[in-house]
Amino acid sequence: MITTADAALLRRAIAVAAHAATHGDAPYGSLLVGSDGTILAEAHNTVRRDNDITAHPELKLSRWAARELDRDAAALTTLYTSCQPCGMCAGAIVRSGLGRVVYALSTAQLVELNPDSGAWPTVAQDGPALFDEARAPVDDYYRPSR
């Protein structure tokens, strides 16, 4: 359920997105908020400016949280973002331990506004393969010999 406080913070994320567009960046913005409602960090999409396909604001804030917050503090945060996180960002959010995500536009709504947003092709994948060879370094890492 979206509260009045959530709506205000979501409006801030949308404002960050709008500001990004005035600088030639893609119009996506996010902020990470602590349990007391304090904005801890904010970011916008800089994929074009940085020539970096991973420069999404949700990924930037997930990485920031993983570096700067302990797991307990991260679990109490909320990520407010102008659009629903993509698969890459969703994975980073989970791995960084953020507690909650609130977004404005869904992926489906974004694709309606910008059909190219949903035009990503799938990539063929083959596997699993070479299990015994691939497991050796994993076993060595997680179960070092005594």
C-alpha positions as CSV (number, residue, x, y, z in Angstrom):
1,M,0.0,0.0,0.0
2,I,1.3,3.4,-1.0
3,T,1.2,6.0,1.9
4,T,1.1,9.8,1.7
5,A,4.8,9.7,2.6
6,D,5.5,7.2,-0.1
7,A,3.8,9.4,-2.7
8,A,5.9,12.4,-1.7
9,L,9.1,10.4,-2.0
10,L,8.0,8.9,-5.3
11,R,7.4,12.5,-6.5
12,R,11.0,13.3,-5.6
13,A,12.2,10.3,-7.6
14,I,10.1,11.5,-10.6
15,A,11.7,15.0,-10.2
16,V,15.2,13.4,-10.2
17,A,14.2,11.7,-13.5
18,A,12.9,14.9,-15.0
19,H,16.1,16.7,-14.0
20,A,18.2,14.0,-15.6
21,A,16.4,14.6,-18.9
22,T,17.2,18.3,-18.8
23,H,20.9,17.2,-18.9
24,G,20.5,14.8,-21.8
25,D,20.3,11.7,-19.7
26,A,17.5,9.2,-19.9
27,P,14.5,10.2,-17.6
28,Y,14.9,7.7,-14.8
29,G,15.5,8.6,-11.2
30,S,15.7,6.9,-7.8
31,L,16.3,7.6,-4.2
32,L,17.2,5.4,-1.2
33,V,15.4,6.2,2.0
34,G,16.2,5.1,5.5
35,S,13.7,3.8,8.0
36,D,13.3,7.3,9.5
37,G,12.4,8.8,6.1
38,T,15.8,10.4,5.5
39,I,17.0,10.4,1.9
40,L,20.3,8.5,2.1
41,A,21.3,8.8,-1.6
42,E,19.8,9.5,-4.9
43,A,20.8,8.8,-8.5
44,H,19.6,9.1,-12.1
45,N,20.3,7.1,-15.2
46,T,23.6,8.0,-16.9
47,V,23.8,5.2,-19.4
48,R,24.4,7.6,-22.3
49,R,26.7,10.1,-20.5
50,D,28.9,7.3,-19.0
51,N,28.7,5.0,-22.1
52,D,27.8,2.3,-19.5
53,I,24.8,0.0,-20.1
54,T,24.7,-0.7,-16.3
55,A,24.4,3.0,-15.2
56,H,20.8,2.6,-14.0
57,P,19.9,4.5,-10.8
58,E,18.5,1.5,-9.1
59,L,21.8,-0.4,-9.7
60,K,23.9,2.6,-8.5
61,L,21.9,2.8,-5.3
62,S,22.0,-0.9,-4.7
63,R,25.8,-0.9,-5.0
64,W,26.0,2.1,-2.7
65,A,23.9,0.4,-0.1
66,A,26.0,-2.8,-0.3
67,R,29.1,-0.7,0.3
68,E,27.9,1.7,2.8
69,L,25.2,0.0,4.9
70,D,25.3,-3.1,7.0
71,R,22.7,-5.8,6.2
72,D,20.3,-4.8,9.0
73,A,20.3,-1.1,7.9
74,A,19.9,-2.1,4.3
75,A,16.9,-4.2,5.1
76,L,15.1,-1.2,6.6
77,T,15.5,1.0,3.5
78,T,13.0,1.7,0.7
79,L,14.1,2.4,-2.8
80,Y,11.8,4.9,-4.6
81,T,12.1,4.9,-8.3
82,S,10.4,6.5,-11.3
83,C,10.1,3.2,-13.2
84,Q,9.8,-0.5,-12.2
85,P,13.4,-1.9,-11.9
86,C,14.6,-4.0,-14.8
87,G,15.8,-7.6,-14.3
88,M,19.4,-6.4,-13.8
89,C,18.5,-3.9,-11.2
90,A,16.0,-6.2,-9.5
91,G,18.9,-8.8,-9.0
92,A,21.1,-6.1,-7.5
93,I,18.3,-4.9,-5.2
94,V,17.9,-8.5,-3.9
95,R,21.7,-9.0,-3.5
96,S,22.2,-5.7,-1.7
97,G,19.4,-6.6,0.8
98,L,17.2,-3.5,0.3
99,G,14.0,-3.9,2.2
100,R,11.3,-2.5,-0.2
101,V,10.9,-0.9,-3.6
102,V,8.2,1.6,-4.5
103,Y,7.9,2.5,-8.2
104,A,5.8,4.9,-10.3
105,L,5.6,3.5,-13.8
106,S,5.4,-0.3,-14.4
107,T,7.4,-1.9,-17.1
108,A,4.2,-2.4,-19.1
109,Q,3.3,1.3,-18.8
110,L,6.9,2.3,-19.8
111,V,6.7,0.1,-22.9
112,E,3.4,1.7,-23.9
113,L,5.0,5.1,-23.6
114,N,8.3,4.0,-25.3
115,P,7.8,0.8,-27.3
116,D,11.6,0.5,-27.8
117,S,11.9,-0.1,-24.0
118,G,10.4,-3.6,-24.6
119,A,12.4,-4.4,-27.7
120,W,15.2,-6.3,-26.1
121,P,15.9,-9.6,-27.8
122,T,16.5,-12.8,-25.8
123,V,19.9,-14.3,-25.8
124,A,20.3,-18.0,-26.5
125,Q,21.8,-19.9,-23.6
126,D,23.2,-23.4,-23.5
127,G,24.0,-25.3,-20.3
128,P,24.5,-26.5,-17.8
129,A,27.7,-28.2,-18.9
130,L,31.0,-29.5,-17.5
131,F,29.5,-29.9,-14.0
132,D,32.5,-31.7,-12.4
133,E,35.0,-29.1,-13.8
134,A,32.9,-26.1,-12.9
135,R,32.1,-27.3,-9.4
136,A,35.8,-27.6,-8.4
137,P,36.5,-23.9,-7.8
138,V,33.1,-23.5,-6.1
139,D,33.7,-26.4,-3.8
140,D,37.3,-25.1,-3.1
141,Y,36.0,-21.7,-2.2
142,Y,33.1,-22.7,0.0
143,R,34.6,-25.8,1.5
144,P,38.4,-25.2,1.8
145,S,40.4,-28.2,2.9
146,R,41.2,-28.3,6.6
